[in-house]
């Protein structure tokens, strides 16, 4: 059984789980404009993705992590992916 929990509010919210497990206290995930989010990744509530962030498939963004504007991230936990310099010789 899979459950998808979603909150559209800008503050923390409490969601009652119908299966009787109890309450989950959820924090928000902030995703900036023009961000690319790859398939199968996990974003833990409390993370902030600034504008133009690119996240690779399968990455894990941990709670409280701030991904900087326009940068590329991947791995577990998510780390900045540096661009290799090209030699055009």
C-alpha distance (Angstrom), angle and dihedral (degrees) to the residues before:
residue distance angle dihedral
X1 . . .
X2 3.79 . .
X3 3.76 126.0 .
X4 3.75 127.1 -166.1
X5 3.80 114.9 -154.9
X6 3.75 117.2 -163.1
X7 3.77 132.0 178.0
X8 3.79 123.6 -171.0
X9 3.80 95.7 -174.5
X10 3.80 122.6 104.6
X11 3.81 93.3 -133.1
X12 3.79 133.1 58.0
X13 3.78 114.8 -74.9
X14 3.79 138.4 -166.1
X15 3.79 116.4 -130.0
X16 3.80 121.1 -163.6
X17 3.77 110.2 -138.6
X18 3.79 111.8 -136.4
X19 3.80 94.8 -147.5
X20 3.81 91.3 71.2
X21 3.80 99.1 -111.8
X22 3.80 92.2 122.8
X23 3.77 136.9 -112.6
X24 3.78 127.1 -28.0
X25 3.76 117.1 -153.2
X26 3.78 105.8 -145.8
X27 3.77 128.6 -164.7
X28 3.80 122.2 -157.1
X29 3.79 128.1 -96.4
X30 3.79 112.8 -144.6
X31 3.80 115.6 -152.7
X32 3.81 118.8 -174.1
X33 3.79 128.0 -140.1
X34 3.82 121.2 -77.7
X35 3.81 93.6 16.1
X36 3.81 121.2 152.9
X37 3.80 116.6 -142.4
X38 3.82 117.5 -169.6
X39 3.80 125.1 -142.5
X40 3.79 123.4 -82.3
X41 3.77 98.5 13.4
X42 3.80 126.0 138.6
X43 3.80 124.7 -133.8
X44 3.81 113.2 -169.3
X45 3.83 114.3 -144.5
X46 3.81 111.1 -96.4
X47 3.82 95.3 45.0
X48 3.81 122.4 126.1
X49 3.81 123.5 -150.7
X50 3.79 112.4 -169.4
X51 3.84 123.7 -149.0
X52 3.81 118.0 -59.4
X53 3.81 97.3 13.0
X54 3.81 116.1 157.4
X55 3.83 116.2 -153.0
X56 3.80 120.8 -167.1
X57 3.80 121.6 -131.3
X58 3.81 114.1 -86.7
X59 3.81 95.8 19.0
X60 3.82 122.0 141.3
X61 3.81 119.6 -141.4
X62 3.81 110.8 -160.9
X63 3.81 129.5 -143.9
X64 3.79 114.9 -77.4
X65 3.80 93.5 13.7
X66 3.83 116.3 139.4
X67 3.80 114.8 -155.4
X68 3.81 109.0 -154.3
X69 3.80 125.1 -121.1
X70 3.82 116.4 -81.9
X71 3.81 96.6 -1.0
X72 3.83 129.9 127.9
X73 3.81 121.4 -124.1
X74 3.79 136.7 -173.6
X75 3.84 143.0 147.7
X76 3.79 133.5 62.0
X77 3.00 108.9 -46.8
X78 3.81 96.7 21.0
X79 3.81 114.4 -100.2
X80 3.78 131.4 175.3
X81 3.81 113.6 -88.0
X82 3.80 110.3 -140.1
X83 3.79 119.9 -142.9
X84 3.79 117.2 -120.6
X85 3.78 116.4 -124.8
X86 3.78 114.1 -117.1
X87 3.78 123.4 -132.8
X88 3.79 107.8 -146.0
X89 3.79 94.6 -173.7
